[in-house]
Amino acid sequence: MKGAFVTLRAYLRVLGERWKLIVVFVLASTGVAIVVTATTPKVYQADVQIFVASIDSNSALNAQGAAFTATQVATFATIVGSPPVLQKVQSDLNLPISTRDLKSKISATAPAGQSIVDLHVSDSSPARSAAIANSAARAFVKVVEDYYAGSSGNTTNLPLRLFITDPAVAPSSPSSPKPVLNISLGLLLGLLVGAALAVARDILDNRIKDVETFAKVAGKPAMGAVVDDPKASRHPIATRAGTRNVRAENFRQLRANLQFANVDDHPRVIAITSSIPTEGKTMVAMNLASTLAEAGFTVCLVDADLRRPTIAKVMGLPSPVGLTSVLIHQIDVSEALQNAGSNLYVLSSGPTPPNPSEVLASSYVRDIIRSLLDKVDYIVIDTAPLLPVADGSEVAALADGTLLVARHKVTTDSQVKRAAASLARVDAKLLGVVLNRVPNKRTGEYGYTYYRAEESPASHSRRGSGSGEGGRRARRRNQVEEPAS
C-alpha cells in the first residue's frame, strides 16, 4: 500500500495542476461509487411471464377477441398488486411481512401490442424472490379467472384464459447494485466535474503562471525565469551554491538577455522592483549583480529599499552607514561602499529616514549614481515594491532601465498591469520581466542545464585588461577606493 501511494504521488508530481485536479475528482468519485456499491444491500429480481389467450373458437370473431384481449392485458398489470393477490401469496408462503411491504416487492408490466403480462419480484433472497414470483403468478391467474367467472364460479366458458409460460427461477446474480455501472458512472462524473472545475479555475485564476503570460500582460519581453530552490535561504547568492546550480544558470541567462536587450542604448543603471512584497526582487537584484561581477564587470549593488532594507543582512555585511549616510554628507560614497566579493561592491541603505520617498526623489540620489558610474561598469538598484509605496517609481525614474519581478502563482495580472502603469507615469523604462520561483521540473524548460566537464565557471568570465572595453573596466576597478569595513 505504501509503495502504491508513493507511485501515485510521483505520477501526480509529473502531471500538471489541471490534471491533478481532474485525477483527484476521478479518484474521489470512483472511491465513493465503490463504497456505495459495497455498502448497498443486494437485491435479486425474479421474473414470471403470463400469457393471456382468447378461447373463442369462432374464426369470424378472432379479430374481435384479439382486440378484447389486448385491452384487458393493459389493465392486468394493476391487478397484480391488488389485496386479493397479496393475501393469497401471504397465505401460500406464510410470509412474516405486511401487505404493504409485500406490495412494494411486486410489480408488473404489459408490453404494448402483446398478450403478455410480465411479473417482477425483488427481494434480498434469490430463492424467496422466485417463490414469491411464482406464488404471485398463480394467485394473479386465479383472481383474474374468478373475476370473469363471477358469482357462478364456472370457469369453463371464460372469454380468455391465462397461462404461466415462463415460471421464475432463483436468480444467480443480484439486479442491484450494479458494480460496473456504478463505478463507470462515478468515474465519468468525477472526470466531468474535475474537468469543469479545472476550466473554471483557469478562467477565474488570474495569477501569473508562466513567463510568456507575464510578458504579455506587462507588454515587455521576458528576460528570464528563476526556478524555485529550497536551498535559496541558505545560499542566497546562487553562484556560490556550487558549480551545477540550476538557479545560478537562470541568473546567467538573465545576465545574457539583459546585455543584448538594447545594444544601441545599453543600460548600465538597472533598477529591480516588483508589484508587491515577497516576490523576490531583492534576491534577483543580488544575483544579477553577482553574475555580472562573475563575468568580469565591476558592479555596485545599491539597497534603495529604505523601508525594508535586507541586502546587508542577507549578505552578512555591516550596515551602520550607507546610502542615506551619503545623502546627508555624513560620509563619502567611496567610503560607504563595502567589498562583497570579486568585482562586487555593496552600498547598503544606511539609517532609515522618516521620509523615504522625499529622500529618493532628491537630486542628490542622481548625483550619487553619476559618481558611481565613473567607478563601476554596472549599478544594480534594489527598490521598494511599486504598489504599496511611491519609492520604487522614484528610483526607477533615475535608472537606465527597470526589471519587473513577479512570483509564480502569487502575483496577479492586475497587479502587473498596475505596476507597469506606475512605471509609465514617471517615464521609467521597463526593460523586461523576470518570473521568480518557478517550479523546478527536472525535465522541463527551466530545469535543463548543460555543463562541460572541462570548463569551470571562471572560464565564462569576461575579464579583460589593456586597451578596449576590458581595459576600461580594469581602470574603473582601480578607481574604486578600498571600502570601509
Buried (B, 14 or more C-beta within 10 A) or exposed (E): EEEEEEEEEEEBEEEEBBBBBBBBBBBBBBEBBBEEBEEBEEBBBBBBBBBBEBEBEEEEEEEEBEEBBBEBBEEBBEBBBEEBBBBBBBEBBEBEBEBEEBBEBBBBEBEEEEBBBBBBBBBEEBEBBBBBBBBBBBBBBBBBBEEBBEEEEEEEEBEBBBEBEBBBBBBEEBBBBBEEEBBEBBBBBBBBBBBEBBEEEEEEEBBBBBBEBBBBBBEBEBBBBBBBBEEBEEBBBBBEBEEEBBBBBBBBBBBBBBBEBEEEEEBBBBBBBBBBBEBBBBBBBBBBBBBBBBBBBBBBBBBBBBBEBBBBEBBEBEBEBBBBBBBEEBBEBBBBBBBBBBBBBBBBBBBEBEEBBEBBBEEBBEEBBEEBBEBBBBBBBBBBBBBEBBBBBBBBBBBBBBBBBBBBBBBBBEBBBBBBEBBEEBEBBBBBBBBBBBBBBEEEEBBEBEEEEEEEBEEEBEEBEEEEEBEEBBEBBEEBEEBBE
